[in-house]
Amino acid sequence: MKEARQDFKTKNLNLIKKNILNKLKKIPNSKIDYAEVVSFDDLSIADKNIKKVVFAVAIWIGKARLIDNIVMTKRGEK
């Protein structure tokens, strides 16, 4: 998720999502529940022009379900 925050400043959202999904898929005994980049304002699927997003992830690792949400803002935005 830290890499996603850095990438958001320079790369497009689809590439960020693809990179994170590829890394999550490599975790042994895991199953991705969801991984989405959504608008901070209304949680709709984010488009490339958005300035503030939430990257939301839920993944099963064995019997444990891990959830993480990270807010990302492009440089110079608040």
C-alpha positions in Angstrom: 0.0 0.0 0.0 2.9 2.4 0.6 4.0 1.8 -3.0 0.5 2.7 -4.2 0.7 6.0 -2.4 4.0 6.9 -4.1 2.8 5.6 -7.5 -0.4 7.7 -7.3 1.7 10.8 -7.6 3.1 9.7 -11.0 1.2 6.8 -12.5 -2.3 6.1 -13.7 -4.9 4.4 -11.4 -5.2 1.3 -13.5 -1.5 0.7 -13.4 -1.4 1.1 -9.7 -4.3 -1.3 -9.2 -2.7 -3.8 -11.5 0.6 -3.7 -9.7 -1.0 -4.1 -6.3 -3.1 -7.0 -7.5 -0.1 -8.8 -8.9 1.7 -8.5 -5.6 -1.3 -9.7 -3.6 -1.7 -12.7 -5.9 1.8 -13.8 -4.9 0.9 -14.2 -1.2 0.7 -17.9 -0.4 -2.8 -19.3 0.7 -4.5 -16.0 -0.2 -7.7 -15.0 -1.9 -8.4 -11.4 -2.9 -11.9 -10.4 -1.8 -11.7 -7.0 -3.4 -9.2 -4.4 -4.5 -10.5 -1.1 -5.8 -9.5 2.5 -6.3 -12.5 4.7 -5.5 -13.2 8.4 -5.2 -12.6 9.8 -1.7 -15.8 12.0 -2.0 -18.4 9.4 -2.9 -16.7 6.0 -3.2 -17.5 5.7 -6.9 -14.9 4.0 -9.1 -12.2 6.6 -9.5 -11.3 7.9 -13.0 -7.9 9.1 -14.1 -8.5 12.8 -13.4 -9.4 12.4 -9.7 -7.1 14.1 -7.2 -8.0 12.2 -4.0 -8.8 8.5 -3.8 -9.2 5.6 -1.4 -7.4 2.3 -2.3 -9.6 -0.3 -0.6 -8.4 -3.9 -0.2 -9.7 -7.0 1.5 -7.8 -10.3 1.2 -8.2 -13.7 2.8 -4.9 -15.3 4.1 -5.9 -18.7 5.3 -8.8 -18.1 7.7 -8.0 -14.5 8.4 -9.6 -11.6 6.4 -7.4 -8.6 6.3 -8.8 -5.2 5.3 -6.8 -2.0 4.5 -7.9 1.3 3.1 -5.5 4.1 2.3 -6.3 7.6 1.3 -4.1 9.0 -1.5 -3.8 12.6 -2.7 -1.9 13.8 -5.7 1.0 16.1 -4.9 -0.1 19.7 -4.4 -3.7 18.7 -3.5 -5.4 18.6 -0.2 
